[in-house]
């Protein structure tokens, strides 16, 4: 688990989006984030500055936005929570993908580490039982 930094759900969403864009693009720009999140570029700029001050992203003046190693660790943890919850909703509860993905995006910010661990354990046992 990543060291604790007090991230709001919105900041977590930014990290997750930046990670996704970094994996697909040649450099993440404010415009890319604004388009992906459907928000104003000025809002993105303000939030990127917060993330810079927290040491989670870096950006040269008008250059691409990049996750720092700490930012990447947090982003990967957020993605893991999201995918684990989505998989549980789909595989165990039979929720359709679109609904499960939307619900997982909401739930990933509030699920306790204890509950997530129990979901992971359940999914591992279910996967072993299928073999």
N, C-alpha and C positions, 0 to 999 in steps of 0.2 A: 504494500500500500504506500502511496505517495505521502510525504510529509504534509501536515495540515497547513493549508493556506485558506483563509476565509474567502471562498469564491461564491458569488451569487449565482443563481441559475443562469442569468444573462451572461455573465463572464464565462461560465462553463460552456454555454452554447457557442460563444465566440471561439474558444479554444478548439472545440470540436469542429467547427466550420473551417478554421484556419488549417487544422490537420488535414481535413478532407481536401481542401484546395491545394495544399502543399503537395499532396500525393498525386494530384491530377494536373497541376499547372507548373509552369516554369518559374513562377514567382507570384506570390499572393499580394494583390494590391487592395487598397481601400475600396475601390470600385467593385472588385470581385466579391468582397465580403458583403458590401451593401446590396449588390444584386442577389446574392445567394440568400441573404436574410430578409430581403425586401424592406430595407430601412435606408434612411438618409446617410449619405457619405459623411456628413458632419457628425452624426451620432457615432459612426464607426471610428472616426478620428479621435473623438473624446475617449471612447472605450479602449482603443489601442494604446493611448497614452497611459491609461490606468494599468493595463496589462504590462506595459513597458516598466512602469514604476514598481510593479510587483516582481519584475525579473522574469516574466513568462514569455514575452516576445521581444524581438529586437527589430529595429528598422533604422536604416540610414535615412537622412533627409530625403523624402520623396522616393525612397527605394522600396523594394519589396519587403513585406512583413514576414518574419520567420519566427517560428517557435524556438525558444531557448531549450536546452536539455530539460530544464525543470518544467517548462511549458509543455513540451512533448510528453513527458511522463504524466502530467495531469490530463492532457488531452486523451492519451491512450487509456487511462483509468476511466475517464468519462465514457469513452467509446465502449469499453468493456462492460460497464454497468448498463449502458443502453442496449447493447446486443444481447446480454444475458437476460435482461428483463423481457425484451422483445421475443427472444427464443422461448422463454417460459410461457408467455402469453399465447404464442402460436402453438407450440408443441403440447403443452399441458392443458391449457384452457380452450384451445381451438379458436382463438380470435383470428380474424383475417389479418393479413400482413399490414395493410394500410392503417387500420385501427390500432394494431399492436405497436407499430412504429410510432404513431402519434402519442399513444399512451406511455410508451417507454420513454419518450422524450420528456414527458412531464414527470414521470415517476423517478427517473434516474437522478433527479436533483434532491429528492427527499427520502429515498430508501436508505435505511440504516445499513452500516457495514454488516451487522449481525444478520439482518434479513437477506441481504445480497449473498452472504456466505451460505445461508440455508438454501437459497434458490440454486446456487452453484452446486452444492452437495446433492440436492435432489436431482438436478439435471445430469450430474455425473453418474449417479446410481441408475437413473432411467436409461442412460446410454449404455452402461455396462449390462443391464438386464436385456437389452436388445441384441447383444452379441451372442 
